[in-house]
Structures are given as structure tokens and as C-alpha cells.
Amino acid sequence: MFEIEKNIDLPPAKTSNQRYRAKYPFADMAVGDSFFVPVTYTSTASEMTRRLNGAIGCAHSGAATFRRRTGRDDFTITCRSTVNPHGDTGVRVWRIRPSTKSDS
């Protein structure tokens, strides 16, 4: 059940001129760039991969806006569970060149 509370102030609404800050730097990445997200004590590599794939899906669905804003048409991102050179388990995210039919 939910507790009903009284006299709680409503925070101000965000205006359209307040810039959204993305959690992951997808828009700043060039083809070949990558970043590592370490697994924390609260998640496993598979959970982190699932979360990142969700974020990547959102980024890809916004790719049309991304292309208009940046003029770049090479927006393909993928991630894999991995271990970094220091032995930390996590997920590495890469920006890759989109495959074309001639690549297959």
C-alpha cells in the first residue's frame, strides 16, 4: 500500500531549454572509440549488459535526431562483457562502423 503524504512541494518542471545530460557518452564517440563500465557489487555483467543494451536501443531510436544534430551517419554501438587490463569485470561499449550489405 502507498502512504499518502500532505504538503510535499512539487519540484519545478524542466523547461525545454534545459539540456538533457546523457548518462553514457554515445554522442561524443567516434568510430573505434570505447568506454568501460565496471560491474558494481549491486549488479552482474549480464545485468549491466542488459542495461547498456537498453540505453543503446534508446540511443539508436534517437539516431535520426542524432544524424540531424551532428551530421554523422555512422551511429552503431555495441557492447560485450569483458575484463579490463586491471582484471576488473565489466562491460565495454564500442562505437563501430555500420555494416553494409557488401560487408556480409
ROFIKE-179660 format. One line per 8 residues: number of its first residue (from 1); for each residue y, x, z of N, C-alpha, C, CB. Coordinates in Angstrom, 3 decimals. Last residue first. Glycine has a CB too. Example, Ala and Ser with C-alpha at 12.3 -4.5 7.8 and 13.67 -1.06 7.14 Angstrom:
2 = -2.250,12.850,7.080,-1.060,13.670,7.140,0.030,12.900,7.870,-0.598,14.084,5.725  -5.690,13.190,7.800,-4.500,12.300,7.800,-3.300,13.200,7.800,-4.473,11.308,9.046 $
//
This chain:
104 = -8.448,28.853,-45.813,-9.827,28.496,-45.467,-10.842,29.121,-46.381,-9.997,27.016,-45.490  -5.950,29.448,-46.772,-6.487,30.298,-45.712,-7.965,30.030,-45.456,-5.701,30.093,-44.433  -5.165,27.474,-48.515,-5.675,28.709,-49.116,-6.244,29.663,-48.085,-4.582,29.400,-49.889  -4.145,25.553,-46.790,-5.432,25.275,-47.443,-6.011,26.538,-48.054,-5.271,24.197,-48.523  -2.905,27.396,-43.955,-2.709,26.629,-45.192,-4.078,26.419,-45.814,-1.731,27.367,-46.194  -1.974,27.509,-40.536,-2.943,27.753,-41.593,-2.601,26.880,-42.792,-4.388,27.477,-41.102  1.031,28.866,-39.186,0.217,27.699,-39.536,-0.758,28.042,-40.637,1.101,26.525,-39.965  0.892,31.655,-37.076,1.299,31.157,-38.382,0.422,29.959,-38.724,1.192,32.272,-39.478 $
96 = 1.370,31.019,-33.542,0.652,31.558,-34.696,1.222,30.991,-35.984,-0.849,31.249,-34.597  2.054,31.829,-30.333,2.649,31.146,-31.495,2.017,31.822,-32.697,4.264,31.236,-31.523  -0.160,31.486,-27.558,0.335,32.224,-28.719,1.046,31.286,-29.676,-0.815,32.946,-29.437  -0.838,31.800,-24.165,-0.345,30.899,-25.203,0.259,31.747,-26.314,0.704,29.882,-24.630  -3.451,32.287,-21.901,-2.453,32.902,-22.763,-2.135,31.938,-23.892,-2.946,34.271,-23.318  -4.225,31.564,-18.611,-4.227,31.041,-19.979,-3.112,31.742,-20.737,-4.041,29.474,-20.006  -6.177,33.453,-16.257,-5.129,32.507,-16.631,-5.308,32.029,-18.048,-3.760,33.134,-16.468  -6.871,35.970,-13.884,-7.366,34.902,-14.746,-6.229,33.943,-15.038,-8.563,34.159,-14.093 $
88 = -6.028,39.389,-13.795,-5.684,38.031,-13.381,-6.227,37.026,-14.388,-4.154,37.873,-13.232  -6.366,42.008,-14.570,-7.512,41.319,-14.007,-7.238,39.907,-13.529,-8.040,42.101,-12.892  -4.352,43.189,-15.923,-4.375,43.434,-14.471,-5.543,42.733,-13.793,-3.067,42.975,-13.837  -4.555,42.246,-18.536,-4.951,43.629,-18.249,-5.013,43.971,-16.762,-4.002,44.562,-18.921  -5.836,38.828,-18.004,-4.832,39.797,-18.453,-5.269,41.213,-18.082,-3.445,39.479,-17.834  -8.254,36.761,-19.384,-7.940,37.616,-18.233,-6.944,38.657,-18.729,-9.246,38.297,-17.618  -8.127,33.327,-20.523,-8.305,34.764,-20.700,-8.062,35.474,-19.369,-7.350,35.308,-21.797  -8.152,30.422,-22.519,-8.371,31.016,-21.189,-8.679,32.489,-21.389,-9.538,30.293,-20.408 $
80 = -5.671,29.921,-25.033,-7.056,30.237,-24.668,-7.090,30.758,-23.237,-7.671,31.283,-25.649  -3.654,27.995,-27.327,-3.864,28.713,-26.068,-5.353,28.893,-25.809,-3.203,27.963,-24.892  -1.137,27.745,-29.922,-2.492,27.563,-29.413,-2.633,28.324,-28.106,-3.550,28.038,-30.448  1.212,26.369,-32.195,0.959,27.052,-30.927,-0.466,26.753,-30.493,1.980,26.612,-29.831  3.349,26.455,-34.881,1.976,26.189,-34.486,1.691,27.036,-33.251,0.963,26.503,-35.651  5.855,26.279,-36.860,5.640,25.898,-35.471,4.192,25.494,-35.237,6.577,24.758,-35.079  7.424,27.171,-39.039,6.163,27.838,-38.692,5.741,27.527,-37.271,6.290,29.345,-38.870  9.899,26.516,-39.913,8.822,25.600,-40.276,7.455,26.145,-39.880,8.854,25.322,-41.768 $
72 = 13.194,26.495,-38.637,11.914,27.201,-38.757,10.809,26.187,-39.001,11.613,28.045,-37.483  15.547,25.277,-38.073,15.328,25.658,-39.464,14.017,26.385,-39.686,16.452,26.514,-39.935  16.146,24.283,-35.566,16.037,25.737,-35.728,15.922,26.182,-37.180,14.848,26.241,-34.967  16.436,21.485,-35.813,17.326,22.244,-34.942,17.314,23.736,-35.255,16.943,22.023,-33.499  14.411,20.674,-37.576,15.807,20.365,-37.886,16.746,21.263,-37.098,16.113,18.894,-37.589  12.156,21.605,-36.168,12.455,22.136,-37.505,13.913,21.872,-37.880,11.516,21.510,-38.558  12.379,20.028,-33.821,12.414,21.485,-33.729,12.792,22.094,-35.088,11.043,22.031,-33.251  11.967,17.517,-34.889,13.262,17.820,-34.276,13.445,19.324,-34.186,13.377,17.177,-32.874 $
64 = 9.329,17.970,-35.643,10.314,17.580,-36.655,11.720,17.860,-36.138,10.162,16.080,-37.027  8.013,18.526,-33.233,8.211,19.606,-34.210,9.229,19.240,-35.280,6.891,19.960,-34.869  7.232,16.916,-31.214,8.669,17.098,-31.386,8.995,18.140,-32.434,9.302,17.484,-30.078  4.570,17.257,-31.331,5.077,15.942,-31.730,6.590,15.984,-31.894,4.683,14.870,-30.695  4.409,19.866,-30.346,4.091,19.624,-31.750,4.614,18.263,-32.201,2.578,19.710,-31.978  5.081,19.366,-27.676,5.932,20.241,-28.485,5.680,20.016,-29.968,5.690,21.714,-28.126  2.939,17.772,-26.916,4.296,17.222,-26.870,5.235,18.057,-27.728,4.812,17.161,-25.419  0.906,19.683,-27.256,0.895,18.440,-28.035,2.264,17.792,-28.061,-0.127,17.463,-27.465 $
56 = 1.667,21.529,-25.310,1.690,21.933,-26.719,1.698,20.698,-27.616,0.474,22.835,-27.052  1.185,19.997,-23.049,2.556,20.433,-23.333,2.700,20.852,-24.789,2.955,21.593,-22.409  -1.613,19.745,-23.320,-0.755,18.564,-23.285,0.678,18.908,-23.623,-0.817,17.906,-21.923  -2.346,22.426,-23.146,-2.601,21.709,-24.400,-1.798,20.417,-24.464,-4.098,21.405,-24.549  -1.612,22.865,-20.474,-0.869,23.537,-21.544,-1.106,22.861,-22.884,-1.265,25.012,-21.627  -3.535,21.261,-19.192,-2.105,21.001,-19.012,-1.279,21.617,-20.141,-1.633,21.548,-17.663  -5.901,22.548,-20.065,-5.669,21.133,-20.369,-4.184,20.784,-20.248,-6.503,20.239,-19.430  -5.547,25.080,-18.952,-5.642,24.940,-20.406,-5.358,23.502,-20.814,-7.036,25.374,-20.908 $
48 = -5.643,24.386,-16.250,-4.412,24.944,-16.792,-4.396,24.835,-18.317,-4.251,26.409,-16.360  -8.316,23.536,-16.088,-7.231,22.593,-15.785,-5.914,23.079,-16.375,-7.089,22.401,-14.263  -9.619,25.937,-16.742,-9.791,24.778,-17.621,-8.713,23.720,-17.358,-11.190,24.166,-17.428  -8.833,27.606,-14.640,-8.430,27.948,-16.006,-8.565,26.740,-16.929,-9.273,29.120,-16.541  -7.734,25.490,-11.897,-8.700,26.364,-12.558,-8.183,26.671,-13.963,-10.125,25.705,-12.609  -5.354,25.344,-9.154,-5.914,24.918,-10.439,-6.936,25.928,-10.951,-4.795,24.729,-11.476  -4.296,26.363,-6.837,-4.409,24.902,-6.934,-5.022,24.430,-8.242,-3.056,24.276,-6.773  -4.001,29.049,-7.034,-5.056,28.583,-6.140,-5.255,27.073,-6.235,-4.736,28.974,-4.706 $
40 = -3.352,29.429,-10.572,-2.977,29.471,-9.159,-4.145,28.968,-8.318,-1.698,28.621,-8.893  -3.545,31.469,-13.379,-4.154,30.361,-12.651,-3.775,30.517,-11.186,-5.716,30.327,-12.840  -0.656,32.469,-15.247,-1.752,32.751,-14.313,-2.266,31.479,-13.654,-1.297,33.741,-13.242  0.056,32.498,-18.491,0.254,31.603,-17.350,-0.903,31.842,-16.393,0.335,30.085,-17.795  1.678,34.594,-20.777,0.510,34.408,-19.915,0.885,33.514,-18.745,-0.033,35.770,-19.408  2.688,34.326,-24.209,3.001,34.452,-22.789,1.767,34.069,-21.993,4.221,33.565,-22.392  3.475,35.772,-27.418,2.599,35.054,-26.495,3.161,35.177,-25.089,1.144,35.599,-26.558  4.225,36.079,-30.941,4.600,36.145,-29.527,3.580,35.385,-28.682,6.024,35.569,-29.308 $
32 = 3.416,35.430,-33.493,2.863,36.641,-32.897,3.213,36.803,-31.426,3.341,37.835,-33.653  6.443,33.958,-34.410,5.026,34.106,-34.743,4.539,35.450,-34.224,4.791,33.987,-36.280  8.560,33.605,-31.489,8.361,33.923,-32.905,6.854,34.026,-33.148,9.102,35.262,-33.310  9.859,31.276,-29.108,8.807,32.184,-29.557,8.832,32.381,-31.065,7.449,31.663,-29.130  11.519,29.377,-28.144,12.058,30.732,-28.207,11.068,31.732,-28.795,12.471,31.183,-26.829  10.065,27.049,-27.968,11.113,27.117,-28.984,11.690,28.520,-29.142,12.220,26.152,-28.643  8.347,27.564,-25.717,7.825,27.416,-27.075,8.902,27.640,-28.140,7.215,26.034,-27.247  8.436,28.338,-22.901,9.414,28.815,-23.886,8.964,28.696,-25.344,9.739,30.239,-23.600 $
24 = 8.053,25.565,-20.625,7.456,26.667,-21.377,8.379,27.045,-22.535,6.041,26.281,-21.902  9.762,23.648,-19.640,9.031,24.484,-18.690,8.468,25.728,-19.380,7.894,23.680,-18.033  13.042,23.100,-20.913,11.596,23.083,-21.089,10.941,24.025,-20.083,11.215,23.478,-22.533  15.655,21.300,-19.903,15.105,22.647,-19.803,13.588,22.552,-19.867,15.568,23.355,-18.489  17.996,19.382,-21.633,16.651,19.407,-21.054,16.157,20.836,-21.033,15.673,18.498,-21.848  21.427,19.251,-20.931,20.346,19.837,-21.718,19.040,19.811,-20.946,20.690,21.270,-22.119  23.439,16.535,-20.909,22.741,17.466,-20.021,21.509,17.968,-20.753,22.354,16.787,-18.656  24.384,14.625,-22.617,24.863,15.993,-22.846,24.257,17.000,-21.871,26.375,16.035,-22.739 $
16 = 23.338,12.241,-21.782,22.760,12.832,-22.988,23.252,14.253,-23.234,23.078,11.970,-24.189  22.926,12.394,-18.193,23.640,11.997,-19.406,23.052,12.729,-20.597,25.157,12.288,-19.283  20.824,11.089,-15.727,21.173,12.222,-16.573,21.892,11.692,-17.809,19.906,13.050,-16.969  22.108,9.151,-13.023,21.327,9.251,-14.256,21.770,10.477,-15.036,21.479,7.972,-15.119  22.091,10.093,-9.552,22.811,9.799,-10.795,21.902,9.988,-12.007,24.056,10.695,-10.921  19.727,8.471,-7.337,20.358,9.674,-7.887,21.061,9.333,-9.202,19.304,10.800,-8.108  20.385,5.969,-5.006,19.848,6.220,-6.337,20.508,7.472,-6.889,20.077,5.000,-7.282  19.742,6.126,-1.517,20.673,6.257,-2.639,19.935,6.572,-3.936,21.708,7.346,-2.348 $
8 = 18.260,3.741,0.432,17.998,5.025,-0.214,18.905,5.107,-1.439,16.474,5.180,-0.611  18.207,1.329,1.928,19.379,2.230,1.972,19.076,3.643,1.477,19.913,2.308,3.388  14.714,0.975,2.777,16.045,0.426,2.544,17.084,1.534,2.623,16.365,-0.688,3.560  11.393,0.868,1.544,12.452,1.549,2.269,13.798,0.958,1.882,12.422,3.063,1.991  8.098,-0.122,1.840,9.400,-0.484,1.298,10.464,0.151,2.181,9.578,-2.038,1.220  5.165,1.622,1.126,6.142,1.295,2.156,7.483,0.997,1.500,6.277,2.449,3.182  2.327,0.383,-0.545,3.576,1.141,-0.602,4.524,0.672,0.483,4.237,1.004,-1.980  -1.174,0.835,0.000,0.000,0.000,0.000,1.244,0.885,0.000,-0.006,-0.953,1.211 $
//
